[in-house]
């Protein structure tokens, strides 16, 4: 993990290269289930995060996290 002193070499751009400590800790503490997490092809965003709701044979039902589709 880089420290503020190490990021100082990037000057004003440093704030865009690393998330604040609070955001990083929150992201690390979010629950993650590798068996149900997936990415789905999207026309606007290329790929979006999704959660597998059910599997039936060769078909998979996915809930897109941002839109609840």
Helices and strands as residue ranges (DSSP letters): H 4-7, G 8-13, H 14-17, H 21-29, E 37-42, E 46-56, E 59-64
